[in-house]
Amino acid sequence: MIAFHRVSLEYPRTGTKALYNVSLEVKKGEFVFVVGHSGAGKSTLLALVHRRLIPTQGAVYFAGQNLKALRGDQVAYHRRRIGMVFQDHRLLADMTVEENLAFVLQVQGVPRKEWPERIATALRRVGLAHKKRAFPEELSVGEAQRVALARALLLDPPVILADEPTGNLDPENALQVLDILKAAHQRGATVVVATHSRELLEAYPARVVALKAGQVVRDERPGEGGSIRVREGPDRGGKEGA
């Protein structure tokens, strides 16, 4: 589903190398945790899959297609196949939960007659059907993040990317978010979660890819006796924001 082939990314303004010579494959239907300290390259990795960034060297493939070759409407269509979740919920404050979800469907060009069912299904999956008329300020932090998950699930995307989705949550709410991601995975979605939470890793045995200074240093699948050491390079320093 996702493949990185010798991908490097350098920010031209600062010369910072966010990723260096990364080769990685994620199969359809996998659940993968991406871990590493701040600045390791986790957010950059997800941004490349979402096609918000383009690699300086190498290629990123999605369902066999080189993302660098996408143009115009092709980029928009590609992003429709991905449910994106961030650490902050990014809900529009002047819209209700229902209106926030409807806005996404409108932007994506979904026929209006499909909106009620899609919104109801997404909110039911996150346990917030009773909150559809609430405004973001009336939600708890955990509820707001679950609405963000509902937004990501609206189009039943084949891939879900979550960038530190539990970073602002207490352990109980973090596990609720994980349960929603697990349910999406069990319905067939490919899920990639960038996190620094050891609790999430312990709660759901899954593949773990570790980054350090923009390089993959460990790739471990559940049930393996030990980790796969892929590359242990020098610390190149620099920050990329996650």
Backbone hydrogen bonds in HBPLUS format (Angstrom, degrees):
<---DONOR---> <-ACCEPTOR-->    atom                        ^
c    i                          cat <-CA-CA->   ^        H-A-AA   ^      H-
h    n   atom  resd res      DA  || num        DHA   H-A  angle D-A-AA Bond
n    s   type  num  typ     dist DA aas  dist angle  dist       angle   num
A0063-ALA N   A0001-MET O   2.71 MM  62  4.61 161.9  1.74 134.0 140.6     1
A0002-ILE N   A0026-VAL O   3.07 MM  24  5.05 167.6  2.09 147.3 150.5     2
A0026-VAL N   A0002-ILE O   2.80 MM  24  5.05 161.3  1.84 153.4 154.3     3
A0003-ALA N   A0061-TYR O   2.95 MM  58  4.98 154.9  2.02 141.4 142.4     4
A0061-TYR N   A0003-ALA O   2.75 MM  58  4.98 168.2  1.76 153.7 158.0     5
A0004-PHE N   A0024-LEU O   2.67 MM  20  4.92 164.0  1.69 154.6 159.7     6
A0024-LEU N   A0004-PHE O   2.94 MM  20  4.92 148.0  2.05 125.8 133.4     7
A0005-HIS N   A0059-ALA O   2.88 MM  54  5.33 164.8  1.91 165.9 169.3     8
A0059-ALA N   A0005-HIS O   3.21 MM  54  5.33 155.1  2.27 135.5 142.7     9
A0007-VAL N   A0022-VAL O   2.82 MM  15  4.81 168.0  1.83 133.6 130.4    10
A0022-VAL N   A0007-VAL O   2.80 MM  15  4.81 170.1  1.81 133.6 132.5    11
A0008-SER N   A0057-GLN O   3.04 MM  49  5.06 160.4  2.08 128.1 129.8    12
A0056-THR N   A0008-SER O   2.84 MM  48  5.69 132.3  2.07 138.5 152.0    13
A0057-GLN N   A0008-SER O   3.11 MM  49  5.06 162.4  2.14 138.0 137.3    14
A0009-LEU N   A0019-LEU O   2.97 MM  10  5.08 157.9  2.02 126.6 127.5    15
A0018-ALA N   A0009-LEU O   2.81 MM   9  5.60 135.3  2.01 154.9 169.3    16
A0019-LEU N   A0009-LEU O   3.42 MM  10  5.08 162.6  2.45 130.8 134.3    17
A0011-TYR N   A0016-THR O   2.84 MM   5  5.37 157.6  1.89 157.9 158.8    18
A0015-GLY N   A0011-TYR O   2.64 MM   4  5.30 145.9  1.75 162.4 174.6    19
A0020-TYR N   A0214-GLY O   2.80 MM 194  5.40 157.7  1.85 143.1 136.3    20
A0030-GLU N   A0027-LYS O   3.15 MM   3  5.64 155.2  2.21 139.2 135.7    21
A0191-VAL N   A0030-GLU O   2.93 MM 161  6.37 156.9  1.98 157.3 163.7    22
A0032-VAL N   A0191-VAL O   2.82 MM 159  6.23 162.0  1.85 157.9 163.7    23
A0193-VAL N   A0032-VAL O   2.81 MM 161  6.23 163.5  1.84 163.4 169.2    24
A0033-PHE N   A0207-ARG O   2.85 MM 174  6.16 171.8  1.85 161.1 162.0    25
A0209-VAL N   A0033-PHE O   2.80 MM 176  6.16 167.6  1.81 166.9 170.9    26
A0034-VAL N   A0193-VAL O   2.74 MM 159  5.94 162.0  1.77 144.0 146.5    27
A0195-THR N   A0034-VAL O   2.96 MM 161  6.27 157.3  2.02 157.3 162.3    28
A0035-VAL N   A0209-VAL O   2.87 MM 174  6.23 158.3  1.91 150.8 158.2    29
A0211-LEU N   A0035-VAL O   2.85 MM 176  6.19 162.5  1.88 158.5 162.1    30
A0040-ALA N   A0037-HIS O   2.98 MM   3  5.49 146.5  2.09 144.4 142.4    31
A0214-GLY N   A0040-ALA O   2.79 MM 174  5.16 137.8  1.97 129.2 136.3    32
A0045-LEU N   A0041-GLY O   2.98 MM   4  6.13 155.6  2.05 150.1 156.3    33
A0046-LEU N   A0042-LYS O   3.21 MM   4  6.60 160.0  2.25 151.7 155.4    34
A0047-ALA N   A0043-SER O   2.87 MM   4  6.07 158.8  1.92 150.6 157.4    35
A0048-LEU N   A0044-THR O   2.99 MM   4  6.18 147.0  2.10 149.8 157.0    36
A0049-VAL N   A0045-LEU O   3.33 MM   4  6.69 150.3  2.43 141.7 148.9    37
A0050-HIS N   A0046-LEU O   2.95 MM   4  6.23 154.2  2.01 151.2 158.9    38
A0051-ARG N   A0047-ALA O   3.00 MM   4  5.98 111.2  2.49 128.9 144.7    39
A0052-ARG N   A0047-ALA O   2.90 MM   5  5.20 157.4  1.95 159.0 159.5    40
A0051-ARG N   A0048-LEU O   3.22 MM   3  4.85 145.4  2.34  90.4 100.5    41
A0067-LEU N   A0060-VAL O   2.93 MM   7  5.91 168.7  1.94 168.0 171.6    42
A0062-PHE N   A0065-GLN O   2.90 MM   3  5.20 153.0  1.97 138.5 144.1    43
A0065-GLN N   A0062-PHE O   3.03 MM   3  5.20 167.5  2.04 111.7 115.5    44
A0069-ALA N   A0066-ASN O   3.09 MM   3  5.77 153.0  2.16 117.3 124.1    45
A0070-LEU N   A0067-LEU O   3.19 MM   3  5.50 163.7  2.22 110.8 115.8    46
A0074-GLN N   A0071-ARG O   2.88 MM   3  5.35 147.2  1.99 148.0 141.7    47
A0075-VAL N   A0072-GLY O   3.07 MM   3  5.72 139.7  2.24 114.9 123.4    48
A0077-TYR N   A0073-ASP O   2.92 MM   4  6.18 160.3  1.96 151.8 157.1    49
A0078-HIS N   A0074-GLN O   2.93 MM   4  6.08 155.3  1.99 141.6 148.6    50
A0079-ARG N   A0075-VAL O   3.03 MM   4  6.32 158.1  2.08 150.4 155.3    51
A0080-ARG N   A0076-ALA O   3.13 MM   4  6.42 134.7  2.34 139.9 151.8    52
A0080-ARG N   A0077-TYR O   3.13 MM   3  5.13 131.0  2.38  95.2 108.6    53
A0081-ARG N   A0078-HIS O   3.02 MM   3  5.49 148.6  2.12 108.9 118.2    54
A0082-ILE N   A0079-ARG O   3.12 MM   3  5.20 162.8  2.15 108.5 111.4    55
A0159-VAL N   A0081-ARG O   3.38 MM  78  6.45 147.9  2.49 153.1 161.0    56
A0083-GLY N   A0159-VAL O   2.79 MM  76  6.25 159.5  1.83 151.7 158.3    57
A0161-LEU N   A0083-GLY O   2.83 MM  78  6.14 156.3  1.89 157.2 164.7    58
A0085-VAL N   A0161-LEU O   2.86 MM  76  6.23 154.6  1.93 160.1 165.4    59
A0163-ASP N   A0085-VAL O   2.78 MM  78  6.11 167.3  1.79 161.6 160.2    60
A0095-MET N   A0092-LEU O   3.21 MM   3  5.70 162.8  2.24 120.7 121.9    61
A0100-ASN N   A0096-THR O   2.82 MM   4  6.07 153.4  1.89 154.1 161.4    62
A0097-VAL N   A0134-ALA O   2.80 MM  37  5.85 141.0  1.96 161.3 171.6    63
A0101-LEU N   A0097-VAL O   3.14 MM   4  6.45 157.8  2.19 151.4 156.2    64
A0098-GLU N   A0132-LYS O   2.81 MM  34  4.82 156.9  1.87 148.1 141.2    65
A0102-ALA N   A0098-GLU O   2.90 MM   4  6.12 157.4  1.95 147.8 155.0    66
A0103-PHE N   A0099-GLU O   2.88 MM   4  5.96 150.9  1.96 145.0 152.0    67
A0104-VAL N   A0100-ASN O   3.41 MM   4  6.71 153.3  2.49 139.7 145.0    68
A0105-LEU N   A0101-LEU O   3.17 MM   4  6.53 161.0  2.21 149.9 154.6    69
A0106-GLN N   A0102-ALA O   2.88 MM   4  6.13 152.6  1.96 150.2 158.1    70
A0107-VAL N   A0103-PHE O   2.95 MM   4  6.21 165.5  1.98 152.9 156.1    71
A0108-GLN N   A0104-VAL O   2.95 MM   4  6.15 150.9  2.03 147.9 156.3    72
A0110-VAL N   A0105-LEU O   2.99 MM   5  5.31 161.2  2.02 161.8 158.8    73
A0109-GLY N   A0106-GLN O   3.03 MM   3  5.16 156.9  2.08 104.5 111.8    74
A0114-GLU N   A0111-PRO O   2.95 MM   3  5.69 157.6  2.00 122.4 129.0    75
A0115-TRP N   A0112-ARG O   3.04 MM   3  5.29 151.4  2.13 108.4 117.0    76
A0118-ARG N   A0114-GLU O   3.13 MM   4  6.24 168.8  2.14 162.0 165.5    77
A0119-ILE N   A0115-TRP O   2.86 MM   4  5.92 171.5  1.86 168.2 170.2    78
A0120-ALA N   A0116-PRO O   2.96 MM   4  6.01 163.5  1.99 145.5 150.7    79
A0121-THR N   A0117-GLU O   2.93 MM   4  6.01 160.6  1.97 148.0 153.4    80
A0122-ALA N   A0118-ARG O   2.98 MM   4  6.12 166.2  2.00 149.2 153.2    81
A0123-LEU N   A0119-ILE O   2.99 MM   4  6.14 166.2  2.01 154.5 158.0    82
A0124-ARG N   A0120-ALA O   2.95 MM   4  6.02 149.7  2.05 141.9 150.7    83
A0125-ARG N   A0121-THR O   3.01 MM   4  6.22 151.6  2.09 147.3 154.5    84
A0126-VAL N   A0123-LEU O   3.26 MM   3  5.28 135.5  2.47  94.2 105.8    85
A0128-LEU N   A0123-LEU O   2.86 MM   5  5.09 166.9  1.88 151.7 150.1    86
A0127-GLY N   A0124-ARG O   3.14 MM   3  4.93 159.7  2.18  99.6 105.7    87
A0131-LYS N   A0128-LEU O   2.99 MM   3  5.30 164.5  2.02 114.1 118.8    88
A0134-ALA N   A0131-LYS O   3.01 MM   3  5.27 165.0  2.04 115.2 119.7    89
A0138-GLU N   A0135-PHE O   2.77 MM   3  5.41 154.3  1.84 123.5 132.1    90
A0139-LEU N   A0136-PRO O   3.05 MM   3  5.32 165.5  2.07 113.7 117.5    91
A0144-ALA N   A0140-SER O   2.92 MM   4  6.14 162.9  1.94 154.3 158.7    92
A0145-GLN N   A0141-VAL O   3.10 MM   4  6.34 153.2  2.17 144.8 151.5    93
A0146-ARG N   A0142-GLY O   3.04 MM   4  6.30 145.3  2.16 141.0 150.8    94
A0146-ARG N   A0143-GLU O   3.09 MM   3  5.00 117.9  2.50  91.7 107.3    95
A0147-VAL N   A0143-GLU O   2.92 MM   4  6.28 145.4  2.04 148.8 158.4    96
A0148-ALA N   A0144-ALA O   3.05 MM   4  6.38 149.6  2.15 141.0 149.3    97
A0149-LEU N   A0145-GLN O   3.00 MM   4  6.36 141.7  2.15 137.7 148.2    98
A0150-ALA N   A0146-ARG O   2.88 MM   4  6.23 151.4  1.97 142.7 150.7    99
A0151-ARG N   A0147-VAL O   2.87 MM   4  6.21 153.0  1.94 150.1 157.3   100
A0152-ALA N   A0148-ALA O   3.12 MM   4  6.41 147.6  2.23 138.1 146.2   101
A0152-ALA N   A0149-LEU O   3.05 MM   3  5.01 116.4  2.47  93.6 109.2   102
A0153-LEU N   A0149-LEU O   3.01 MM   4  6.28 133.4  2.24 143.1 156.2   103
A0153-LEU N   A0150-ALA O   3.08 MM   3  5.04 130.7  2.34  94.0 107.7   104
A0154-LEU N   A0151-ARG O   3.43 MM   3  5.36 160.1  2.47  99.7 105.3   105
A0156-ASP N   A0153-LEU O   3.00 MM   3  5.18 167.0  2.02 119.4 121.1   106
A0190-THR N   A0158-PRO O   2.82 MM  32  6.12 171.6  1.82 154.0 154.2   107
A0160-ILE N   A0190-THR O   2.81 MM  30  6.23 156.8  1.86 162.4 168.3   108
A0192-VAL N   A0160-ILE O   2.93 MM  32  6.33 162.4  1.96 166.5 172.3   109
A0162-ALA N   A0192-VAL O   2.91 MM  30  6.29 164.2  1.94 160.9 164.0   110
A0194-ALA N   A0162-ALA O   2.79 MM  32  6.15 162.3  1.82 168.2 174.4   111
A0164-GLU N   A0194-ALA O   2.75 MM  30  5.36 148.0  1.86 139.2 148.0   112
A0167-GLY N   A0164-GLU O   3.21 MM   3  5.27 171.0  2.22 113.9 115.0   113
A0169-LEU N   A0166-THR O   3.09 MM   3  5.17 168.2  2.11 114.3 117.1   114
A0174-ALA N   A0170-ASP O   2.88 MM   4  6.01 155.0  1.95 158.9 167.2   115
A0175-LEU N   A0171-PRO O   3.05 MM   4  6.23 153.7  2.12 146.9 151.9   116
A0176-GLN N   A0172-GLU O   3.18 MM   4  6.51 143.8  2.32 139.2 149.1   117
A0177-VAL N   A0173-ASN O   3.04 MM   4  6.35 156.0  2.10 149.5 154.8   118
A0178-LEU N   A0174-ALA O   2.98 MM   4  6.28 157.4  2.03 145.4 152.1   119
A0179-ASP N   A0175-LEU O   2.87 MM   4  6.07 151.9  1.95 143.1 150.3   120
A0180-ILE N   A0176-GLN O   3.14 MM   4  6.47 149.3  2.24 144.1 151.3   121
A0181-LEU N   A0177-VAL O   3.07 MM   4  6.42 157.5  2.12 151.2 157.3   122
A0182-LYS N   A0178-LEU O   2.79 MM   4  6.03 155.4  1.85 153.2 160.8   123
A0183-ALA N   A0179-ASP O   2.93 MM   4  6.14 154.5  2.00 143.9 150.2   124
A0184-ALA N   A0180-ILE O   3.06 MM   4  6.34 154.7  2.12 144.9 151.3   125
A0185-HIS N   A0181-LEU O   2.95 MM   4  6.21 155.2  2.01 145.7 152.8   126
A0186-GLN N   A0182-LYS O   2.84 MM   4  6.14 152.7  1.91 148.8 156.7   127
A0187-ARG N   A0183-ALA O   3.02 MM   4  6.30 127.7  2.30 137.3 150.7   128
A0187-ARG N   A0184-ALA O   3.13 MM   3  5.07 135.1  2.34  93.6 106.2   129
A0189-ALA N   A0184-ALA O   3.14 MM   5  5.73 161.9  2.17 146.8 141.3   130
A0188-GLY N   A0185-HIS O   2.91 MM   3  5.16 156.2  1.97 106.4 113.9   131
A0202-GLU N   A0198-ARG O   2.99 MM   4  6.27 152.3  2.07 150.5 158.1   132
A0203-ALA N   A0199-GLU O   2.95 MM   4  6.05 138.5  2.13 140.0 151.3   133
A0203-ALA N   A0200-LEU O   3.15 MM   3  5.03 124.3  2.48  91.3 105.8   134
A0204-TYR N   A0200-LEU O   3.19 MM   4  6.35 137.8  2.38 149.4 157.1   135
A0208-VAL N   A0220-GLU O   2.74 MM  12  5.20 160.8  1.77 155.3 161.9   136
A0220-GLU N   A0208-VAL O   2.87 MM  12  5.20 167.0  1.89 152.4 154.9   137
A0210-ALA N   A0218-ARG O   2.83 MM   8  4.97 163.4  1.86 140.6 146.2   138
A0217-VAL N   A0210-ALA O   2.93 MM   7  5.74 161.0  1.97 149.1 155.5   139
A0212-LYS N   A0215-GLN O   2.84 MM   3  5.34 152.9  1.91 148.7 157.7   140
A0215-GLN N   A0212-LYS O   3.02 MM   3  5.34 155.2  2.08 112.6 120.3   141
A0219-ASP N   A0228-ILE O   3.01 MM   9  5.12 147.3  2.12 139.3 149.2   142
A0228-ILE N   A0219-ASP O   3.26 MM   9  5.12 143.1  2.41 113.9 123.7   143
A0224-GLU N   A0221-ARG O   3.23 MM   3  5.93 157.5  2.28 141.6 142.1   144
